[in-house]
Each structure stands twice: as structure tokens, then as C-alpha cells.
Amino acid sequence: MFKIKKTRKESPTDPAHLVDSVGQATRQARENFRWLLAGVAVAIIAGAAVGGFLWMRQQDERAAADLLHEATLNVTERSFMGGPPPVRQPEELKKAAAVLQQILTEFPRSAVAPQAAYLLGNVRGDLKDWEGAVREYQEFLARYGTHRALVPLVYQRLAYAQLAQGKVEEAEKTLTAVTKITGAPNKDQALFELGKIDEILKRPEGALAHYQEIVKDHPSSPFAAEASVRIKTLDARKASVPPAEPAASPAAPAK
């Protein structure tokens, strides 16, 4: 009879087996350690990159804010007695315009860039450069059209520049855009300006509608009192116009 030869199993406590297991564990630990070091290195590099970016962004924001402060000293500084701002010379305004343009060129994504763009349009207007002012305001709307606080003001100043150019119909469309912005802080003023445009264009009914909307929806507005005066004036004019006489009927033909 044939006997089945049994394979000898290595005992877990066999020295050769223990050495092999320890070596395998050591190799695996080294491999895992290499991956760990690689992961740590990647994390350090990524952290340094993010930290560097944030640091650079902070420096850019600070530089842009300093430039804006420099520019506004030339365009918004008031007298020490609390009176109206002194009249700025063209040289001062041109210097402010150059600084504001620098902000938009070098730091277009900074937090103060929208304010710089708005002020640049205002400075162009102060210089009577109406074409330049319109261009700057339109550029603002293209770049920063989501800036809820400044957009209504930009539309208003754009309308003033268009009126200065004699573009009354364009200014009317621009002011109408203000009245359609929910929560626009200058809606009352836009309505008042629209009423004045209606008067210029000989549309008293339209002017009355705009003035009446101010009185009704914005009773505490500084324009409400003037709107009430304009309503009375327009009503008086309307009452003083004699009714049109009916056209004479044609004479009957002689028989």
C-alpha cells in the first residue's frame, strides 16, 4: 500500500518563518512610510502655495486700498469748517483719475476696484469729459454689474452724463432702469429726474405720474416736497388751458 506523504507545516514559531514575516512587515512599513512622506510633502507644498496666494492677495488688497485713499483725497476731501468740498483744479482731478485707473489696471479683482471704477466715471464728469464718463460707467456695468450698492448710483450718474451730451432719450432709458431695481436707494431721485424729462419733452401727464409716485411711495423723500410743488404747477397749467372749441360743422349746401 502506498502511504500519503504529509507535508510538514511550518510552525508559527519557526525561526525562518519569523524572519520572513519580520522582513515582509519591514518592507511594507518602508513602503507605507515613503507614501506618507510623499503625502506630507504634497500637503506642505499645497499649503505653502495657498498661503502664498492668500498673502499676495492681502498685499494687493492693501496696496489697492492705499491707492484709493490717495485718489479720494483729491476728489472728496471736505473743508475743515464742514462746508462744501473745495473746487478741485483739473490737475488734481487728472491725478486722481490716473491713480484710479492704476487700481483698475493692477488690481481689477480687489475689493475696492468697483468703487474706483465708479469714482473714475465721476472724475471724468467733473472734468466735463462726458464721453469718457459714459465709457467708464458702461465699463463698470460690464465688469461689476452685480455690485448691488453701486449699480443704481452708476446708472444715475450715467444718465447725467447722457443729459450733458444732449441724449435725452438715452438718459430716460437709463433712469428708468434705476426705477426697476428692487431696493434702489435713489429710486425717488430717478423718478424726479424722469418727471423733469417729461416736462422738457412736453409730456405733462407723464411728469404728473412720476411726481405723484414720489409723493405716494416716497413721502419722506427730500424730493417729495418739490414733487408736490410740481404737481400743483402742472395742475394749474392744465386748468388754465381753455378747452378746445369743437370744430365748426360744414355749412349745408345751398339749395
PyRosetta script that sets phi, psi and omega in degrees:
from pyrosetta import init, pose_from_sequence

init()
pose = pose_from_sequence("MFKIKKTRKESPTDPAHLVDSVGQATRQARENFRWLLAGVAVAIIAGAAVGGFLWMRQQDERAAADLLHEATLNVTERSFMGGPPPVRQPEELKKAAAVLQQILTEFPRSAVAPQAAYLLGNVRGDLKDWEGAVREYQEFLARYGTHRALVPLVYQRLAYAQLAQGKVEEAEKTLTAVTKITGAPNKDQALFELGKIDEILKRPEGALAHYQEIVKDHPSSPFAAEASVRIKTLDARKASVPPAEPAASPAAPAK")
pose.set_psi(1, 143.9)
pose.set_omega(1, 178.6)
pose.set_phi(2, -86.0)
pose.set_psi(2, 136.6)
pose.set_omega(2, 176.7)
pose.set_phi(3, -98.9)
pose.set_psi(3, 135.4)
pose.set_omega(3, 178.3)
pose.set_phi(4, -79.5)
pose.set_psi(4, 124.1)
pose.set_omega(4, -178.0)
pose.set_phi(5, -82.1)
pose.set_psi(5, 121.1)
pose.set_omega(5, 179.8)
pose.set_phi(6, -83.8)
pose.set_psi(6, 132.5)
pose.set_omega(6, 178.4)
pose.set_phi(7, -76.2)
pose.set_psi(7, 133.9)
pose.set_omega(7, -178.3)
pose.set_phi(8, -76.4)
pose.set_psi(8, 122.0)
pose.set_omega(8, 177.1)
pose.set_phi(9, -84.2)
pose.set_psi(9, 138.3)
pose.set_omega(9, 178.6)
pose.set_phi(10, -76.9)
pose.set_psi(10, 136.8)
pose.set_omega(10, 178.8)
pose.set_phi(11, -77.3)
pose.set_psi(11, 140.3)
pose.set_omega(11, 178.9)
pose.set_phi(12, -56.4)
pose.set_psi(12, -22.1)
pose.set_omega(12, -179.1)
pose.set_phi(13, -95.0)
pose.set_psi(13, 7.3)
pose.set_omega(13, 179.4)
pose.set_phi(14, -65.7)
pose.set_psi(14, 132.0)
pose.set_omega(14, -177.2)
pose.set_phi(15, -56.8)
pose.set_psi(15, -41.2)
pose.set_omega(15, -178.4)
pose.set_phi(16, -64.7)
pose.set_psi(16, -40.8)
pose.set_omega(16, 179.7)
pose.set_phi(17, -65.5)
pose.set_psi(17, -42.2)
pose.set_omega(17, 179.0)
pose.set_phi(18, -62.7)
pose.set_psi(18, -41.2)
pose.set_omega(18, 179.6)
pose.set_phi(19, -63.4)
pose.set_psi(19, -43.4)
pose.set_omega(19, -179.8)
pose.set_phi(20, -64.6)
pose.set_psi(20, -41.6)
pose.set_omega(20, 179.8)
pose.set_phi(21, -65.3)
pose.set_psi(21, -42.4)
pose.set_omega(21, 178.8)
pose.set_phi(22, -64.1)
pose.set_psi(22, -40.6)
pose.set_omega(22, 178.7)
pose.set_phi(23, -64.2)
pose.set_psi(23, -43.0)
pose.set_omega(23, 179.3)
pose.set_phi(24, -64.0)
pose.set_psi(24, -41.6)
pose.set_omega(24, 179.0)
pose.set_phi(25, -64.7)
pose.set_psi(25, -37.7)
pose.set_omega(25, 179.4)
pose.set_phi(26, -65.2)
pose.set_psi(26, -44.9)
pose.set_omega(26, 178.8)
pose.set_phi(27, -61.2)
pose.set_psi(27, -42.8)
pose.set_omega(27, -179.7)
pose.set_phi(28, -64.8)
pose.set_psi(28, -39.3)
pose.set_omega(28, 178.8)
pose.set_phi(29, -64.8)
pose.set_psi(29, -39.8)
pose.set_omega(29, 178.5)
pose.set_phi(30, -64.0)
pose.set_psi(30, -41.7)
pose.set_omega(30, -179.8)
pose.set_phi(31, -64.1)
pose.set_psi(31, -44.0)
pose.set_omega(31, 178.3)
pose.set_phi(32, -64.4)
pose.set_psi(32, -35.5)
pose.set_omega(32, 179.6)
pose.set_phi(33, -66.2)
pose.set_psi(33, -38.4)
pose.set_omega(33, 177.8)
pose.set_phi(34, -62.6)
pose.set_psi(34, -44.5)
pose.set_omega(34, 178.6)
pose.set_phi(35, -63.6)
pose.set_psi(35, -37.5)
pose.set_omega(35, 178.6)
pose.set_phi(36, -64.0)
pose.set_psi(36, -45.1)
pose.set_omega(36, 178.2)
pose.set_phi(37, -62.2)
pose.set_psi(37, -40.6)
pose.set_omega(37, 178.9)
pose.set_phi(38, -62.8)
pose.set_psi(38, -42.7)
pose.set_omega(38, 179.3)
pose.set_phi(39, -64.0)
pose.set_psi(39, -41.8)
pose.set_omega(39, 178.4)
pose.set_phi(40, -63.6)
pose.set_psi(40, -40.6)
pose.set_omega(40, 179.7)
pose.set_phi(41, -63.4)
pose.set_psi(41, -44.1)
pose.set_omega(41, 178.4)
pose.set_phi(42, -62.3)
pose.set_psi(42, -42.0)
pose.set_omega(42, 179.6)
pose.set_phi(43, -63.2)
pose.set_psi(43, -40.8)
pose.set_omega(43, 179.4)
pose.set_phi(44, -65.0)
pose.set_psi(44, -44.0)
pose.set_omega(44, -179.8)
pose.set_phi(45, -63.5)
pose.set_psi(45, -44.6)
pose.set_omega(45, 179.8)
pose.set_phi(46, -63.6)
pose.set_psi(46, -42.8)
pose.set_omega(46, 179.0)
pose.set_phi(47, -63.0)
pose.set_psi(47, -40.3)
pose.set_omega(47, 178.5)
pose.set_phi(48, -64.9)
pose.set_psi(48, -39.5)
pose.set_omega(48, 179.4)
pose.set_phi(49, -64.8)
pose.set_psi(49, -45.9)
pose.set_omega(49, 179.2)
pose.set_phi(50, -64.4)
pose.set_psi(50, -44.0)
pose.set_omega(50, 178.8)
pose.set_phi(51, -62.0)
pose.set_psi(51, -40.7)
pose.set_omega(51, 178.0)
pose.set_phi(52, -64.3)
pose.set_psi(52, -41.0)
pose.set_omega(52, 178.9)
pose.set_phi(53, -63.1)
pose.set_psi(53, -45.7)
pose.set_omega(53, -179.8)
pose.set_phi(54, -64.5)
pose.set_psi(54, -37.7)
pose.set_omega(54, 178.9)
pose.set_phi(55, -65.5)
pose.set_psi(55, -43.6)
pose.set_omega(55, 178.4)
pose.set_phi(56, -64.1)
pose.set_psi(56, -40.3)
pose.set_omega(56, 178.9)
pose.set_phi(57, -62.1)
pose.set_psi(57, -40.7)
pose.set_omega(57, 178.9)
pose.set_phi(58, -64.4)
pose.set_psi(58, -41.1)
pose.set_omega(58, 178.3)
pose.set_phi(59, -64.4)
pose.set_psi(59, -40.6)
pose.set_omega(59, 178.3)
pose.set_phi(60, -63.4)
pose.set_psi(60, -42.7)
pose.set_omega(60, 179.3)
pose.set_phi(61, -61.7)
pose.set_psi(61, -41.3)
pose.set_omega(61, -179.3)
pose.set_phi(62, -66.8)
pose.set_psi(62, -42.1)
pose.set_omega(62, 179.6)
pose.set_phi(63, -64.6)
pose.set_psi(63, -41.9)
pose.set_omega(63, 179.5)
pose.set_phi(64, -64.5)
pose.set_psi(64, -42.2)
pose.set_omega(64, 179.3)
pose.set_phi(65, -63.3)
pose.set_psi(65, -39.4)
pose.set_omega(65, 178.4)
pose.set_phi(66, -64.0)
pose.set_psi(66, -40.8)
pose.set_omega(66, 178.9)
pose.set_phi(67, -66.2)
pose.set_psi(67, -39.9)
pose.set_omega(67, 179.1)
pose.set_phi(68, -63.6)
pose.set_psi(68, -40.9)
pose.set_omega(68, 177.7)
pose.set_phi(69, -60.9)
pose.set_psi(69, -42.7)
pose.set_omega(69, 178.6)
pose.set_phi(70, -61.6)
pose.set_psi(70, -42.7)
pose.set_omega(70, -178.1)
pose.set_phi(71, -68.3)
pose.set_psi(71, -42.2)
pose.set_omega(71, -176.1)
pose.set_phi(72, -70.1)
pose.set_psi(72, -21.0)
pose.set_omega(72, 174.9)
pose.set_phi(73, -61.8)
pose.set_psi(73, -29.7)
pose.set_omega(73, -177.4)
pose.set_phi(74, -89.0)
pose.set_psi(74, -11.7)
pose.set_omega(74, -175.1)
pose.set_phi(75, -124.3)
pose.set_psi(75, -17.8)
pose.set_omega(75, -175.2)
pose.set_phi(76, -128.9)
pose.set_psi(76, 0.2)
pose.set_omega(76, -177.7)
pose.set_phi(77, -64.5)
pose.set_psi(77, 133.8)
pose.set_omega(77, 178.9)
pose.set_phi(78, -103.6)
pose.set_psi(78, 160.8)
pose.set_omega(78, -179.6)
pose.set_phi(79, -68.7)
pose.set_psi(79, 159.2)
pose.set_omega(79, -178.0)
pose.set_phi(80, -69.8)
pose.set_psi(80, -18.7)
pose.set_omega(80, -179.3)
pose.set_phi(81, -85.2)
pose.set_psi(81, 1.7)
pose.set_omega(81, 177.5)
pose.set_phi(82, 81.9)
pose.set_psi(82, 11.2)
pose.set_omega(82, -179.6)
pose.set_phi(83, -82.4)
pose.set_psi(83, -168.4)
pose.set_omega(83, 179.5)
pose.set_phi(84, -67.3)
pose.set_psi(84, 157.2)
pose.set_omega(84, -180.0)
pose.set_phi(85, -63.1)
pose.set_psi(85, 142.1)
pose.set_omega(85, 179.4)
pose.set_phi(86, -65.2)
pose.set_psi(86, 153.1)
pose.set_omega(86, 179.0)
pose.set_phi(87, -67.4)
pose.set_psi(87, 126.0)
pose.set_omega(87, -178.5)
pose.set_phi(88, -89.2)
pose.set_psi(88, 139.2)
pose.set_omega(88, 178.0)
pose.set_phi(89, -75.2)
pose.set_psi(89, 153.2)
pose.set_omega(89, 179.6)
pose.set_phi(90, -55.5)
pose.set_psi(90, -34.6)
pose.set_omega(90, -179.3)
pose.set_phi(91, -64.4)
pose.set_psi(91, -39.4)
pose.set_omega(91, 178.7)
pose.set_phi(92, -66.7)
pose.set_psi(92, -42.0)
pose.set_omega(92, 179.9)
pose.set_phi(93, -65.5)
pose.set_psi(93, -39.6)
pose.set_omega(93, 178.8)
pose.set_phi(94, -66.3)
pose.set_psi(94, -36.4)
pose.set_omega(94, 176.7)
pose.set_phi(95, -65.0)
pose.set_psi(95, -43.6)
pose.set_omega(95, 178.5)
pose.set_phi(96, -62.1)
pose.set_psi(96, -40.5)
pose.set_omega(96, 179.4)
pose.set_phi(97, -62.0)
pose.set_psi(97, -39.3)
pose.set_omega(97, -179.9)
pose.set_phi(98, -65.0)
pose.set_psi(98, -40.5)
pose.set_omega(98, -179.6)
pose.set_phi(99, -68.8)
pose.set_psi(99, -41.8)
pose.set_omega(99, 178.6)
pose.set_phi(100, -63.9)
pose.set_psi(100, -38.4)
pose.set_omega(100, 177.4)
pose.set_phi(101, -66.1)
pose.set_psi(101, -34.4)
pose.set_omega(101, 177.6)
pose.set_phi(102, -62.0)
pose.set_psi(102, -40.5)
pose.set_omega(102, 177.6)
pose.set_phi(103, -59.9)
pose.set_psi(103, -45.9)
pose.set_omega(103, -176.7)
pose.set_phi(104, -69.4)
pose.set_psi(104, -28.4)
pose.set_omega(104, -179.9)
pose.set_phi(105, -80.1)
pose.set_psi(105, -44.9)
pose.set_omega(105, -173.4)
pose.set_phi(106, -92.6)
pose.set_psi(106, -28.9)
pose.set_omega(106, -176.1)
pose.set_phi(107, -133.4)
pose.set_psi(107, 57.1)
pose.set_omega(107, -175.2)
pose.set_phi(108, -66.1)
pose.set_psi(108, -20.0)
pose.set_omega(108, -179.3)
pose.set_phi(109, -102.7)
pose.set_psi(109, 9.2)
pose.set_omega(109, -179.8)
pose.set_phi(110, -73.5)
pose.set_psi(110, 162.5)
pose.set_omega(110, -177.6)
pose.set_phi(111, -65.8)
pose.set_psi(111, -26.3)
pose.set_omega(111, -176.9)
pose.set_phi(112, -94.4)
pose.set_psi(112, -2.2)
pose.set_omega(112, -177.5)
pose.set_phi(113, -59.9)
pose.set_psi(113, -44.5)
pose.set_omega(113, 178.1)
pose.set_phi(114, -58.6)
pose.set_psi(114, -40.8)
pose.set_omega(114, 178.8)
pose.set_phi(115, -65.4)
pose.set_psi(115, -38.6)
pose.set_omega(115, 177.9)
pose.set_phi(116, -63.5)
pose.set_psi(116, -40.2)
pose.set_omega(116, 179.5)
pose.set_phi(117, -64.8)
pose.set_psi(117, -41.9)
pose.set_omega(117, 178.5)
pose.set_phi(118, -63.7)
pose.set_psi(118, -47.1)
pose.set_omega(118, -179.4)
pose.set_phi(119, -65.0)
pose.set_psi(119, -32.9)
pose.set_omega(119, 179.5)
pose.set_phi(120, -63.9)
pose.set_psi(120, -41.4)
pose.set_omega(120, 175.4)
pose.set_phi(121, -61.7)
pose.set_psi(121, -40.9)
pose.set_omega(121, 178.5)
pose.set_phi(122, -62.6)
pose.set_psi(122, -41.3)
pose.set_omega(122, 179.6)
pose.set_phi(123, -64.4)
pose.set_psi(123, -41.4)
pose.set_omega(123, 176.7)
pose.set_phi(124, -59.1)
pose.set_psi(124, -40.1)
pose.set_omega(124, 177.8)
pose.set_phi(125, -65.4)
pose.set_psi(125, -41.7)
pose.set_omega(125, 178.0)
pose.set_phi(126, -61.4)
pose.set_psi(126, -28.9)
pose.set_omega(126, 177.2)
pose.set_phi(127, -84.9)
pose.set_psi(127, 3.6)
pose.set_omega(127, -177.5)
pose.set_phi(128, 63.2)
pose.set_psi(128, 20.8)
pose.set_omega(128, 175.1)
pose.set_phi(129, -90.3)
pose.set_psi(129, 77.9)
pose.set_omega(129, -173.2)
pose.set_phi(130, -66.9)
pose.set_psi(130, -38.0)
pose.set_omega(130, 177.6)
pose.set_phi(131, -62.8)
pose.set_psi(131, -42.3)
pose.set_omega(131, 177.3)
pose.set_phi(132, -65.3)
pose.set_psi(132, -38.7)
pose.set_omega(132, 179.0)
pose.set_phi(133, -63.1)
pose.set_psi(133, -45.5)
pose.set_omega(133, 178.4)
pose.set_phi(134, -59.7)
pose.set_psi(134, -42.1)
pose.set_omega(134, -179.7)
pose.set_phi(135, -62.1)
pose.set_psi(135, -43.3)
pose.set_omega(135, -178.4)
pose.set_phi(136, -67.1)
pose.set_psi(136, -40.4)
pose.set_omega(136, 179.3)
pose.set_phi(137, -66.9)
pose.set_psi(137, -40.1)
pose.set_omega(137, 178.0)
pose.set_phi(138, -67.2)
pose.set_psi(138, -35.7)
pose.set_omega(138, 176.1)
pose.set_phi(139, -65.5)
pose.set_psi(139, -38.8)
pose.set_omega(139, 176.2)
pose.set_phi(140, -58.6)
pose.set_psi(140, -49.2)
pose.set_omega(140, -177.6)
pose.set_phi(141, -62.2)
pose.set_psi(141, -33.2)
pose.set_omega(141, 178.6)
pose.set_phi(142, -72.9)
pose.set_psi(142, -37.5)
pose.set_omega(142, -176.3)
pose.set_phi(143, -87.2)
pose.set_psi(143, -44.8)
pose.set_omega(143, -169.5)
pose.set_phi(144, -123.7)
pose.set_psi(144, 37.6)
pose.set_omega(144, -176.7)
pose.set_phi(145, -65.0)
pose.set_psi(145, -10.6)
pose.set_omega(145, 178.6)
pose.set_phi(146, -95.7)
pose.set_psi(146, 2.4)
pose.set_omega(146, -179.0)
pose.set_phi(147, -79.1)
pose.set_psi(147, 96.8)
pose.set_omega(147, -170.4)
pose.set_phi(148, -61.4)
pose.set_psi(148, -34.2)
pose.set_omega(148, -174.8)
pose.set_phi(149, -73.8)
pose.set_psi(149, -37.2)
pose.set_omega(149, -172.9)
pose.set_phi(150, -95.8)
pose.set_psi(150, -25.5)
pose.set_omega(150, -175.1)
pose.set_phi(151, -55.6)
pose.set_psi(151, -47.0)
pose.set_omega(151, 178.7)
pose.set_phi(152, -60.0)
pose.set_psi(152, -37.3)
pose.set_omega(152, 179.2)
pose.set_phi(153, -68.5)
pose.set_psi(153, -37.6)
pose.set_omega(153, 178.7)
pose.set_phi(154, -64.3)
pose.set_psi(154, -43.3)
pose.set_omega(154, 177.4)
pose.set_phi(155, -59.4)
pose.set_psi(155, -42.2)
pose.set_omega(155, -179.0)
pose.set_phi(156, -63.6)
pose.set_psi(156, -46.7)
pose.set_omega(156, -180.0)
pose.set_phi(157, -68.4)
pose.set_psi(157, -32.7)
pose.set_omega(157, 175.3)
pose.set_phi(158, -62.4)
pose.set_psi(158, -41.7)
pose.set_omega(158, 178.5)
pose.set_phi(159, -62.8)
pose.set_psi(159, -40.5)
pose.set_omega(159, 178.8)
pose.set_phi(160, -62.8)
pose.set_psi(160, -40.5)
pose.set_omega(160, 178.7)
pose.set_phi(161, -65.1)
pose.set_psi(161, -38.8)
pose.set_omega(161, 178.7)
pose.set_phi(162, -67.1)
pose.set_psi(162, -39.0)
pose.set_omega(162, 176.5)
pose.set_phi(163, -63.6)
pose.set_psi(163, -38.9)
pose.set_omega(163, 178.1)
pose.set_phi(164, -63.3)
pose.set_psi(164, -27.0)
pose.set_omega(164, 177.0)
pose.set_phi(165, -86.0)
pose.set_psi(165, -3.1)
pose.set_omega(165, -177.8)
pose.set_phi(166, 82.3)
pose.set_psi(166, 12.3)
pose.set_omega(166, -179.0)
pose.set_phi(167, -93.8)
pose.set_psi(167, 74.9)
pose.set_omega(167, -172.7)
pose.set_phi(168, -66.9)
pose.set_psi(168, -42.7)
pose.set_omega(168, -177.8)
pose.set_phi(169, -66.1)
pose.set_psi(169, -38.2)
pose.set_omega(169, 177.3)
pose.set_phi(170, -66.0)
pose.set_psi(170, -40.9)
pose.set_omega(170, 178.5)
pose.set_phi(171, -63.0)
pose.set_psi(171, -38.0)
pose.set_omega(171, 178.3)
pose.set_phi(172, -61.5)
pose.set_psi(172, -42.9)
pose.set_omega(172, 178.4)
pose.set_phi(173, -64.8)
pose.set_psi(173, -39.1)
pose.set_omega(173, -179.1)
pose.set_phi(174, -66.4)
pose.set_psi(174, -43.4)
pose.set_omega(174, 178.7)
pose.set_phi(175, -67.7)
pose.set_psi(175, -35.0)
pose.set_omega(175, 176.7)
pose.set_phi(176, -61.9)
pose.set_psi(176, -34.2)
pose.set_omega(176, 177.5)
pose.set_phi(177, -62.0)
pose.set_psi(177, -34.7)
pose.set_omega(177, 178.5)
pose.set_phi(178, -63.8)
pose.set_psi(178, -42.6)
pose.set_omega(178, -176.4)
pose.set_phi(179, -67.7)
pose.set_psi(179, -15.7)
pose.set_omega(179, -179.6)
pose.set_phi(180, -95.3)
pose.set_psi(180, -2.9)
pose.set_omega(180, 178.8)
pose.set_phi(181, -85.9)
pose.set_psi(181, 118.9)
pose.set_omega(181, -179.4)
pose.set_phi(182, -62.5)
pose.set_psi(182, 125.5)
pose.set_omega(182, 177.7)
pose.set_phi(183, 78.3)
pose.set_psi(183, 13.2)
pose.set_omega(183, 179.8)
pose.set_phi(184, -60.7)
pose.set_psi(184, 124.7)
pose.set_omega(184, -175.9)
pose.set_phi(185, -71.4)
pose.set_psi(185, -16.6)
pose.set_omega(185, -177.6)
pose.set_phi(186, -111.4)
pose.set_psi(186, 25.2)
pose.set_omega(186, -179.3)
pose.set_phi(187, -63.2)
pose.set_psi(187, -38.9)
pose.set_omega(187, 179.7)
pose.set_phi(188, -61.0)
pose.set_psi(188, -41.5)
pose.set_omega(188, 179.4)
pose.set_phi(189, -68.2)
pose.set_psi(189, -37.9)
pose.set_omega(189, 178.0)
pose.set_phi(190, -63.4)
pose.set_psi(190, -40.5)
pose.set_omega(190, 177.5)
pose.set_phi(191, -63.6)
pose.set_psi(191, -39.8)
pose.set_omega(191, 179.4)
pose.set_phi(192, -63.9)
pose.set_psi(192, -43.5)
pose.set_omega(192, 179.1)
pose.set_phi(193, -65.5)
pose.set_psi(193, -36.4)
pose.set_omega(193, 176.6)
pose.set_phi(194, -64.6)
pose.set_psi(194, -38.3)
pose.set_omega(194, 176.0)
pose.set_phi(195, -62.0)
pose.set_psi(195, -41.0)
pose.set_omega(195, 178.1)
pose.set_phi(196, -64.4)
pose.set_psi(196, -39.1)
pose.set_omega(196, 177.5)
pose.set_phi(197, -63.8)
pose.set_psi(197, -41.7)
pose.set_omega(197, 177.6)
pose.set_phi(198, -59.5)
pose.set_psi(198, -39.5)
pose.set_omega(198, 178.3)
pose.set_phi(199, -65.4)
pose.set_psi(199, -41.2)
pose.set_omega(199, 178.8)
pose.set_phi(200, -61.2)
pose.set_psi(200, -39.1)
pose.set_omega(200, -177.6)
pose.set_phi(201, -88.1)
pose.set_psi(201, 12.9)
pose.set_omega(201, 176.5)
pose.set_phi(202, 60.3)
pose.set_psi(202, 46.4)
pose.set_omega(202, 177.2)
pose.set_phi(203, -123.6)
pose.set_psi(203, 74.3)
pose.set_omega(203, -174.5)
pose.set_phi(204, -61.8)
pose.set_psi(204, -33.9)
pose.set_omega(204, -179.4)
pose.set_phi(205, -65.3)
pose.set_psi(205, -41.3)
pose.set_omega(205, 177.1)
pose.set_phi(206, -64.8)
pose.set_psi(206, -40.6)
pose.set_omega(206, 178.2)
pose.set_phi(207, -62.7)
pose.set_psi(207, -43.8)
pose.set_omega(207, 178.1)
pose.set_phi(208, -59.0)
pose.set_psi(208, -43.1)
pose.set_omega(208, -178.7)
pose.set_phi(209, -60.8)
pose.set_psi(209, -42.1)
pose.set_omega(209, -179.1)
pose.set_phi(210, -68.9)
pose.set_psi(210, -43.4)
pose.set_omega(210, 180.0)
pose.set_phi(211, -65.8)
pose.set_psi(211, -39.8)
pose.set_omega(211, 179.1)
pose.set_phi(212, -65.8)
pose.set_psi(212, -33.9)
pose.set_omega(212, 177.2)
pose.set_phi(213, -65.8)
pose.set_psi(213, -36.6)
pose.set_omega(213, 177.6)
pose.set_phi(214, -63.4)
pose.set_psi(214, -48.8)
pose.set_omega(214, -177.9)
pose.set_phi(215, -62.5)
pose.set_psi(215, -38.7)
pose.set_omega(215, -176.8)
pose.set_phi(216, -76.2)
pose.set_psi(216, -49.9)
pose.set_omega(216, -172.3)
pose.set_phi(217, -94.4)
pose.set_psi(217, -18.0)
pose.set_omega(217, -178.5)
pose.set_phi(218, -132.8)
pose.set_psi(218, 59.9)
pose.set_omega(218, -175.3)
pose.set_phi(219, -63.8)
pose.set_psi(219, -25.8)
pose.set_omega(219, 180.0)
pose.set_phi(220, -92.1)
pose.set_psi(220, 5.0)
pose.set_omega(220, -179.7)
pose.set_phi(221, -69.5)
pose.set_psi(221, 144.2)
pose.set_omega(221, 174.6)
pose.set_phi(222, -64.0)
pose.set_psi(222, -14.2)
pose.set_omega(222, 178.5)
pose.set_phi(223, -91.3)
pose.set_psi(223, -7.3)
pose.set_omega(223, -176.4)
pose.set_phi(224, -65.7)
pose.set_psi(224, -41.8)
pose.set_omega(224, -179.3)
pose.set_phi(225, -63.8)
pose.set_psi(225, -45.5)
pose.set_omega(225, 178.7)
pose.set_phi(226, -65.3)
pose.set_psi(226, -37.1)
pose.set_omega(226, 177.9)
pose.set_phi(227, -62.7)
pose.set_psi(227, -39.5)
pose.set_omega(227, 178.1)
pose.set_phi(228, -62.8)
pose.set_psi(228, -40.4)
pose.set_omega(228, 177.7)
pose.set_phi(229, -63.6)
pose.set_psi(229, -41.3)
pose.set_omega(229, -179.3)
pose.set_phi(230, -67.0)
pose.set_psi(230, -36.3)
pose.set_omega(230, 178.4)
pose.set_phi(231, -61.7)
pose.set_psi(231, -46.5)
pose.set_omega(231, -179.9)
pose.set_phi(232, -63.2)
pose.set_psi(232, -39.6)
pose.set_omega(232, 179.9)
pose.set_phi(233, -64.5)
pose.set_psi(233, -45.1)
pose.set_omega(233, -179.6)
pose.set_phi(234, -66.9)
pose.set_psi(234, -37.9)
pose.set_omega(234, 177.1)
pose.set_phi(235, -63.7)
pose.set_psi(235, -40.8)
pose.set_omega(235, 179.7)
pose.set_phi(236, -65.0)
pose.set_psi(236, -40.8)
pose.set_omega(236, 178.0)
pose.set_phi(237, -63.0)
pose.set_psi(237, -41.1)
pose.set_omega(237, -179.3)
pose.set_phi(238, -64.2)
pose.set_psi(238, -39.3)
pose.set_omega(238, -179.0)
pose.set_phi(239, -71.2)
pose.set_psi(239, -28.6)
pose.set_omega(239, -177.1)
pose.set_phi(240, -80.6)
pose.set_psi(240, -13.4)
pose.set_omega(240, 179.9)
pose.set_phi(241, -80.3)
pose.set_psi(241, 119.9)
pose.set_omega(241, -179.0)
pose.set_phi(242, -66.4)
pose.set_psi(242, 143.8)
pose.set_omega(242, 179.1)
pose.set_phi(243, -61.9)
pose.set_psi(243, 145.6)
pose.set_omega(243, -179.3)
pose.set_phi(244, -66.4)
pose.set_psi(244, 133.4)
pose.set_omega(244, 179.0)
pose.set_phi(245, -73.1)
pose.set_psi(245, 140.9)
pose.set_omega(245, 178.4)
pose.set_phi(246, -65.6)
pose.set_psi(246, 143.9)
pose.set_omega(246, -178.4)
pose.set_phi(247, -63.4)
pose.set_psi(247, 137.6)
pose.set_omega(247, -179.6)
pose.set_phi(248, -66.0)
pose.set_psi(248, 135.2)
pose.set_omega(248, 178.9)
pose.set_phi(249, -72.7)
pose.set_psi(249, 144.6)
pose.set_omega(249, -178.0)
pose.set_phi(250, -62.7)
pose.set_psi(250, 143.2)
pose.set_omega(250, -179.7)
pose.set_phi(251, -65.4)
pose.set_psi(251, 143.2)
pose.set_omega(251, 179.6)
pose.set_phi(252, -68.8)
pose.set_psi(252, 141.2)
pose.set_omega(252, -179.9)
pose.set_phi(253, -64.5)
pose.set_psi(253, 140.3)
pose.set_omega(253, 179.1)
pose.set_phi(254, -66.4)
pose.set_psi(254, 139.0)
pose.set_omega(254, 178.9)
pose.set_phi(255, -90.5)
pose.dump_pdb("model.pdb")
